[in-house]
């Protein structure tokens, strides 16, 4: 993939669908965007879905208030059926909260009215650049199994991925000569998860956050804190190796003790080997499905034989699976989720860590949902 310096794809203009029920703003957007993009428009949700069915669309600007549906409901349908189309929400100051809700449901960004032309073009251009990177990664994941092949195959695949991924866009970051420095790789790793499934990325981000909450109560060394944040973020990276995978909140309930859990956790740990992360990162990926009592474990570890950081992530990912609010899944309250996890102390989870996690969650319960919504990446 080569670099590009304008909103245009090579040889063709990207196509933008403007969805707004008010004639004035809709026509204004069409006039502003027409020099750069192929423009389609719709004044309600039903006609927007008809355009999506009939036309190739790269990006949608979506007003939140439509006559026949709420914009947020239309957004969820779009991301369900057209995951590779990016959506920018156009909103007034009064509905900023629902714009943030849109980010949680897969919108790439939002723009507050009134906005200026430069602001709009810049955001669309950045979003289309991101789409190019995600499209490249989606294609890679569909056509190559090298990442989870032999270590030699995975090493070559990572080199190819980095070269092509960072060539998209105006400015590629300088990759550090230090193999232990993962900062430059975080965008690629994050986009790999999103290319597989946006909800998988959200889950991994929240699990990293919850694991770090627990880690703050432990006397972990700085290297262990870094390994935990990264390992928790990548704990499910092996799921990108599962064909036609779609995230479900009960993923881990259904496969925790099965061969599939073992296969994808091993694939995840294996694909990270060429990146030369701390060993503890790979241990989290490989062993976060181990039960504390050892019964039915994929790898047969038990008790303190399970690495500490993997025991932390086991609790964090279980909590997220129980509390996540997404279509098709009825979330538990925070209190009910903690009660269920505490009941599994000594069997599924480390009892000391479980008790500590319950205390931490109770202490900051009021801020948890808002914090969890934010898309976070591990810091180094």
VENSUL-V195432 format. One record per residue. N is the residue number from 1. SS is DSSP state (alpha for helix, beta for strand, coil for the rest). Layout:
# VENSUL-V195432
N:SS + N:SS
This chain:
# VENSUL-V195432
1:coil + 2:coil + 3:coil + 4:coil + 5:coil + 6:coil + 7:coil + 8:coil + 9:beta + 10:coil + 11:coil + 12:beta + 13:coil + 14:coil + 15:beta + 16:beta + 17:beta + 18:beta + 19:beta + 20:coil + 21:coil + 22:coil + 23:alpha + 24:alpha + 25:alpha + 26:alpha + 27:alpha + 28:alpha + 29:alpha + 30:alpha + 31:alpha + 32:alpha + 33:alpha + 34:coil + 35:coil + 36:coil + 37:coil + 38:beta + 39:beta + 40:beta + 41:beta + 42:beta + 43:coil + 44:coil + 45:alpha + 46:alpha + 47:alpha + 48:alpha + 49:alpha + 50:alpha + 51:alpha + 52:alpha + 53:alpha + 54:alpha + 55:coil + 56:coil + 57:coil + 58:coil + 59:beta + 60:beta + 61:beta + 62:beta + 63:beta + 64:coil + 65:beta + 66:coil + 67:coil + 68:coil + 69:coil + 70:beta + 71:alpha + 72:alpha + 73:alpha + 74:alpha + 75:alpha + 76:alpha + 77:alpha + 78:alpha + 79:alpha + 80:alpha + 81:alpha + 82:coil + 83:coil + 84:coil + 85:coil + 86:beta + 87:beta + 88:beta + 89:beta + 90:beta + 91:beta + 92:coil + 93:alpha + 94:alpha + 95:alpha + 96:alpha + 97:alpha + 98:alpha + 99:alpha + 100:alpha + 101:alpha + 102:alpha + 103:alpha + 104:alpha + 105:coil + 106:coil + 107:coil + 108:coil + 109:beta + 110:beta + 111:beta + 112:beta + 113:coil + 114:coil + 115:coil + 116:coil + 117:alpha + 118:alpha + 119:alpha + 120:alpha + 121:alpha + 122:alpha + 123:alpha + 124:alpha + 125:alpha + 126:alpha + 127:alpha + 128:alpha + 129:alpha + 130:alpha + 131:alpha + 132:alpha + 133:alpha + 134:alpha + 135:alpha + 136:alpha + 137:alpha + 138:alpha + 139:alpha + 140:alpha + 141:alpha + 142:alpha + 143:alpha + 144:coil + 145:coil + 146:alpha + 147:alpha + 148:alpha + 149:coil + 150:coil + 151:alpha + 152:alpha + 153:alpha + 154:alpha + 155:alpha + 156:alpha + 157:alpha + 158:alpha + 159:alpha + 160:alpha + 161:alpha + 162:alpha + 163:alpha + 164:alpha + 165:alpha + 166:alpha + 167:alpha + 168:coil + 169:coil + 170:coil + 171:coil + 172:coil + 173:coil + 174:coil + 175:coil + 176:coil + 177:coil + 178:coil + 179:coil + 180:coil + 181:coil + 182:coil + 183:alpha + 184:alpha + 185:alpha + 186:alpha + 187:alpha + 188:alpha + 189:alpha + 190:alpha + 191:alpha + 192:alpha + 193:alpha + 194:alpha + 195:alpha + 196:alpha + 197:coil + 198:alpha + 199:alpha + 200:alpha + 201:alpha + 202:alpha + 203:alpha + 204:alpha + 205:alpha + 206:alpha + 207:alpha + 208:alpha + 209:alpha + 210:alpha + 211:alpha + 212:alpha + 213:alpha + 214:alpha + 215:alpha + 216:coil + 217:coil + 218:coil + 219:coil + 220:coil + 221:coil + 222:alpha + 223:alpha + 224:alpha + 225:alpha + 226:alpha + 227:alpha + 228:alpha + 229:alpha + 230:alpha + 231:alpha + 232:alpha + 233:alpha + 234:coil + 235:coil + 236:coil + 237:alpha + 238:alpha + 239:alpha + 240:alpha + 241:alpha + 242:coil + 243:coil + 244:coil + 245:coil + 246:coil + 247:coil + 248:coil + 249:coil + 250:coil + 251:alpha + 252:alpha + 253:alpha + 254:alpha + 255:alpha + 256:coil + 257:coil + 258:coil + 259:alpha + 260:alpha + 261:alpha + 262:alpha + 263:alpha + 264:alpha + 265:alpha + 266:alpha + 267:alpha + 268:alpha + 269:alpha + 270:alpha + 271:alpha + 272:alpha + 273:alpha + 274:alpha + 275:alpha + 276:coil + 277:coil + 278:coil + 279:alpha + 280:alpha + 281:alpha + 282:alpha + 283:alpha + 284:alpha + 285:alpha + 286:alpha + 287:alpha + 288:coil + 289:coil + 290:coil + 291:coil + 292:coil + 293:coil + 294:coil + 295:coil + 296:coil + 297:coil + 298:coil + 299:coil + 300:coil + 301:coil + 302:coil + 303:alpha + 304:alpha + 305:alpha + 306:coil + 307:coil + 308:alpha + 309:alpha + 310:alpha + 311:alpha + 312:alpha + 313:alpha + 314:alpha + 315:alpha + 316:alpha + 317:alpha + 318:alpha + 319:alpha + 320:alpha + 321:alpha + 322:alpha + 323:alpha + 324:coil + 325:coil + 326:beta + 327:coil + 328:coil + 329:beta + 330:coil + 331:coil + 332:coil + 333:coil + 334:alpha + 335:alpha + 336:alpha + 337:alpha + 338:alpha + 339:alpha + 340:alpha + 341:alpha + 342:alpha + 343:alpha + 344:coil + 345:beta + 346:coil + 347:coil + 348:coil + 349:beta + 350:coil + 351:alpha + 352:alpha + 353:alpha + 354:alpha + 355:alpha + 356:alpha + 357:alpha + 358:alpha + 359:alpha + 360:alpha + 361:alpha + 362:alpha + 363:alpha + 364:coil + 365:alpha + 366:alpha + 367:alpha + 368:alpha + 369:alpha + 370:alpha + 371:alpha + 372:alpha + 373:alpha + 374:coil + 375:coil + 376:coil + 377:coil + 378:coil + 379:coil + 380:coil
